[in-house]
Amino acid sequence: MGIATRILALRRPDFFFSINTPNKIKFYQEWKIISNEINNLDDYWEIVLKKIHRSPWWQLTSPKNESPENIEIWRGRAALLDSIYCPGGEI
């Protein structure tokens, strides 16, 4: 899962979240996902991505401060989750 979701996230940081060993423990805890539920890319799509994309945070149409820097970050907000949940910034 780690490699497949990393490739997706590299290609589309605006949409895909990369699940890997350093970030999944904290991410699963905070998003209330049971780790053994995610066994393949179909599970990833149904459980992880749909949960992220249905969240109020994701549903906002734009950041509150629409500076160029914030717009760029906003467009990569799925990738931003990776940096939030990766302990110590490890990827």
C-alpha positions in Angstrom: 0.0 0.0 0.0 2.8 2.5 0.9 4.4 2.5 -2.5 1.1 2.6 -4.5 -0.4 5.4 -2.4 2.9 7.3 -2.5 2.9 7.2 -6.3 -0.7 8.4 -6.4 0.1 11.2 -4.0 3.2 12.3 -6.0 1.1 12.4 -9.1 -1.9 14.2 -7.6 -1.1 15.8 -4.2 -4.4 17.6 -4.5 -6.4 14.4 -4.2 -4.4 11.4 -2.8 -3.0 10.8 0.7 0.0 8.6 1.0 -0.3 5.9 3.6 3.0 4.7 4.9 4.5 3.2 8.1 5.5 6.5 9.8 2.1 8.3 9.2 -0.5 5.6 9.4 -0.7 5.1 13.2 -1.5 8.6 14.1 -3.6 9.1 10.9 -5.7 6.0 11.6 -6.2 7.0 15.3 -7.3 10.5 14.5 -9.5 9.6 11.6 -11.0 6.5 13.4 -9.8 3.9 10.9 -9.1 0.4 11.9 -5.7 -0.6 10.4 -6.8 -4.1 9.3 -9.6 -2.6 7.2 -7.2 -1.3 4.6 -5.9 -4.3 2.6 -5.9 -3.1 -1.0 -6.5 0.0 -3.1 -10.2 -0.5 -3.2 -10.3 -0.3 0.6 -8.0 2.7 0.4 -10.4 4.4 -1.9 -13.6 3.5 0.0 -12.3 4.0 3.6 -9.5 6.5 3.5 -10.1 8.8 0.6 -13.9 9.0 1.0 -13.5 9.8 4.7 -11.0 12.6 3.9 -13.0 14.0 1.0 -16.2 14.1 3.0 -14.6 15.9 6.0 -15.7 19.6 6.6 -12.0 20.6 6.2 -11.9 19.2 2.7 -15.2 20.6 1.7 -14.1 24.2 2.1 -13.8 25.7 -1.3 -10.7 27.7 -0.5 -8.4 28.7 2.3 -9.5 31.6 4.5 -6.4 33.6 3.5 -6.2 33.4 -0.2 -2.5 34.5 -0.6 -0.6 32.8 -3.4 1.3 30.7 -0.8 -1.9 29.5 0.9 -3.6 28.7 -2.4 -0.5 26.5 -3.4 -0.7 24.7 0.0 -4.5 24.3 -0.4 -4.1 22.7 -3.8 -1.8 20.1 -2.2 -3.8 19.7 1.0 -3.9 15.9 0.7 -0.1 15.8 0.7 -0.2 18.3 3.6 -1.8 15.5 5.6 1.2 13.4 5.1 3.5 16.0 6.6 1.0 16.5 9.5 0.9 12.8 10.4 4.5 11.9 9.8 6.3 12.0 13.1 9.3 14.3 13.0 8.8 15.0 9.3 10.0 11.6 8.3 8.6 10.4 4.9 
